[in-house]
Amino acid sequence: MLVALCTCVSDGAEAQASAKSATVGGEVYAGRADVQAFIAGLVRDDGFDARTLAQVFGQVRPQPRVVAAMSRPIVAPPKWFEYRPQFLNASRIDAGVAFWHANEAALARAQDGFGIPAPVIVAIIGVETYYGRNTGSYRVIDALSTLAFDYPRRAEYFSAELRNFLLLCREQGVSPLEARGSFAGAVGLPQFMPGSIREYAIDYDGDGRIDLANDPDDAIGSVANYLARHGWQPGQPVMEPVRVEVERAEAVVALFDGGVTPRRSVADWVRDGVTGVAIPGDLAADPVGLLMLETTDAPEYWMTFSNWFVLTRYNRSRLYASAVWQLAQALAEERERVFSR
């Protein structure tokens, strides 16, 4: 069912009255003062129709499991040797090569047009949703409403994402009651939040709509656009293994915080005992960092360049960015092996 979110402007009093008249089944949200205030703001600031929004929120259902998932006790993050096998395994690599082959034209166009290597785009989609297998089963409006109104710690952020979601649905002429995604409201193969969809997603196949859930071309183009807009530098390195001289390791290791260091010049790192640095001749002058990845034996040390930090703009985790890059390399190697026979 398509619920039109028309641009007729109604005043706040009508918004409250309409919300109170919502169906009994949705009273848990539509009848709440905070939801009525949210509706009134959308009517006032964005030109939504109050009655239509009341009908929408009358069909929104709270999701206690979403709050439970967001409220899990904070535990120590996994070590690299625990995290890596989820993504660097034969089945995910094989599935990624198949996805790359099936979408070769769009990936080649994105690589040429945005400067983002095809395997990096495939790897992000592979890490995020296993190439579309696991995009989430929650109704996006239920998840975002639950987090906006029943998760005070991040209510401001999720209220903004809920607003972006409703604006997005209006812009695309689709029902806000249909889209499904993660428990945090992320959507589609690349798991974009609504604000990122509005800012970075593109209609890459030119069919007149952006569909990150069912259209791999749009997902590929949108990931490429996101990385390009966040400063990806074509031809520049991402991360390279290095060694830390044992007799000087203490001073270098002291700079690590959560497995990463501040960024400094390559010369500074070399001066302090970092060796084995593979530096391309056209390396950008940007400062670089060091990364520590835990193994079951001694830790690995890597130099991280600007493109690695671009990957952390997609997800701030050092483990995530490292998994994406290493999966990208594995995909490229396996694809070369398979198609060079």
C-alpha positions, 0 to 999 in steps of 0.5 A: 500500500502506498501512503502518500506523504503530501506537502500540504502544511497543517498547523501543530494543533491539527497534528495533535488532533490527528495523532490522537485519532489514530487507530487503537493498535498504534496508540502506543506511538501515535497517542504519545506527546513526544510523537505528536511533537515530532509530527508537529515539527515535520508539519511545520518544518517540512510541509508534511500532512498531519493526518497522513503522518498520524495514519503512518504512526498509527501503524508503527509498532515498537520493537523491544528487541531493537532496544535490547540489541542497542543496550547490550552490555559493553564488552571488550571488542574482539581481537583481530584473530577472532574478527577476521575469520567471519569475513576472510573465509572461502565461502565469502570470497567465492560469493564475492567473486560471483557477485563481481562477475554478475555485476562486472559492468557496473563495477567497471563503470564505478571504478572508472568513474569514481576511482574506487577499485571494484574489489573494494566496492564488492568487499564493503557489500560483502562485509555489510550484508554478505552481498545482499543475503543479510539486509535485515528484516525489521521494518525501518520505520519500526526500528527508527521510531523505537530508537527515536522515542524509546532509546534516550541515549541516542534519541537525537540521532535516530530522530534525525534519521527518522525524519530523513527516512520520511523525507526520503519516502516522500521524495521517492514516492514510496510507502514508509511502511514497507522498507526493511533493514537492520535493527538500527534502520540501515537499508539495502546491500550497502546498509546506508542509513536514511541520511546517507541515502539522501546524501550519497545514494545515486540512481546508477542504472538510470531507472528513475529511482534509488533502490539499494535493497534490490538493485545492485547497480544502485548499491555499487554506484552509491558505495563508490560515490560515498567513498569518493565524496569522503576523499578516496585517492585513486592509486594511493595505498590503503595499508601496508605491513611494517616492522617495529624495531625491537629495541625501539618498540616501547616508544612506538607502542606507547602511541597506540590507543585502541590499536591505532595511533595518531597520524604522523609523517612517514619520515617520523615513523621511520626515524622512530624505528618503523621499518619495511615500509613499502612506499609508492613513488607518488605517495601523497604527502598526507600523514599516516598512522600505525595499526596493530592487529592481534594474532594468536602469536605476536601482533602485526603492525601496519602503516595506514594511509589516507584511503584506510581512513576513508574506509573508517568513515563507512564504519569507524572500527579498525577491524572493519576497515582492515577486513574490507581491505584484506577481503578486497585483496583476496577477492582480486586474487581469487578472481584472477585465479578463476578467470585466468584458467 
